């Protein structure tokens, strides 16, 4: 339980859920009120409920966020069965509901404003400001970079945009590209043909495609070459027209490979490059091509960069905490290095 605030620091907000039926209320609060305990733990407030009355106690900004989350959960409770995972995503999406001028949006307003990608399996909605910017960038730019830690939706949203573009006939095919670099392990020679050899490396994109199109449609599209698997090493000399191209795990490209890939873009095509520069599997002496373009391409017309942080992680809450722990460690290492070399930044 959170440490109690002083009376001067604490504020109380009261919500009335009179419209909730007993079943909807039980869905909202969860077994043993675990959903409300999630709100407490994540937002630093105390949640007290008596019947349909909910009191939120804590700092002003925290209770504001908690009120928006509980209102949204109340809406969702009437539409679907809530789970701890769904509550986590709701907190992630609606806790930080401020625009650039500090004005709070209600969940209904946010839902109307946020872009939705329509696929055969339903809509895909951005969660949080950085994901919304990422979607906007992919729609308005021919080349978009999505850079940030694992679990922030970089690849999933890129695949969703690709499927949407294919289904609306804005492109004729989807091209999935990934460097075949092993994550610190020697896997040896893999059996099968070219597609089977690179399948393990492209599994995250396949999983997203299955979610949005279904396995049967994906298999037929691959057979007809509408969805193409293209190992990065085999891209040289090609010109990709009317295509939506996704380069995943781009932190594992060299500078030469990245330049080669970026110059494959043909007429009527879009490219999305995703990666996490903190998880590079290249040899220690090798500079990542993704890190190079972060310095080279900002400001180039038609190119957009979207950066994600630990608070954008939409996986298990533990993943977010793990990413933050690594970020703190890297920050401490950088600070220590700067202290030993005060002229390094000059």
C-alpha positions, 0 to 999 in steps of 0.5 A: 500500500502507498505511504499516506500523504499529509492532509495538505498534500492529499486531495480526494476525488469522488466518482459515482458509478450508479449506472453500473449493474452488479455484474459490470461493477464486479467486472470493473473492480476485478476479483478481490478488487485486483483491478483497483489495486493495479490502479493504486500501485501504478498511479500512486493513489489510494482507492477506496470503494463502498458500493458504487462510490469510489474515492481516489486519494493522493496528489492532485495530478495522480488523482486526475489520472486515476479518475480518467483511468477508472472512468475508462475502465467503467466504459470497458466493463460494459463492453468486454471482460476485463483482465489484469493485462487489459487494465495495464494497457488501459492505465498505459493509454489513459493515465497520461491524457494531457495535450500539449497545453496541459488540458485533460481529455476525457477517454471519449474525446481521446478515442475520437482523436486517436487514429485507428488502423483497420484490418481484416481482424479488427481495428488496431489503436495507438496507445499513448502519445508516442505511438500516435505520433508513430502512426502519423509519421508512417502515414505522412512520410515515405521513410519512418524510423521507430526507435526504442526498447522492446515491447513498445509496439514498433513492429506491430504497428508497422505491420498494421500499417502495411496490412492497411495499405495493402488492403486499401490498394495503396501498395501491391505487396508487403516486403519483410526484411530483417538482418539474420544476426544471432542474439549472442548465440551460434545457431549453426546452419538451419535446415530448409529452403531460404524462406524456412531458414529466415523464418525464425528471424521474422517470427515477430512480424509473422505473428503480427500478420497472423493477428491481423490477417489470419494464418490462411490469408498470410500463407496464400499471400506468401505463395502469391508473392504479395507478402515477400520475405527478403533477407537483408543480405539479398536486397542489393541491386533491387528496386522496390516499387509500390511496396510497404517495406519493413526492416526490423531489428535494424540495430543489427545492420552495419552502416553499409547495409543500412545505406544499401537498404534505404536506397532500395526504395522505389516509386509508390513505396513506403519503408519503416525501419524499427530497432532498439539501439540498446540491444545490438548483436553486432561485433563490438567493433562494428558501428550500428547502421541505425545509430548512424542514421540517427545522426545523418537523416534528421531534417531530411524531407520525407524522413521521420523519426519516432522515439519510444521510452520505457513508459511506452512499453505495452507488454507485462508491467514487469517489462517496463520496470526491467527496461527502466532498470537498464536505462538507469544503469546506462545513465549511471555508466554515462555519468561516471564516464563523463566525470572521469573525462570532463572534456569528452562532451566538449 
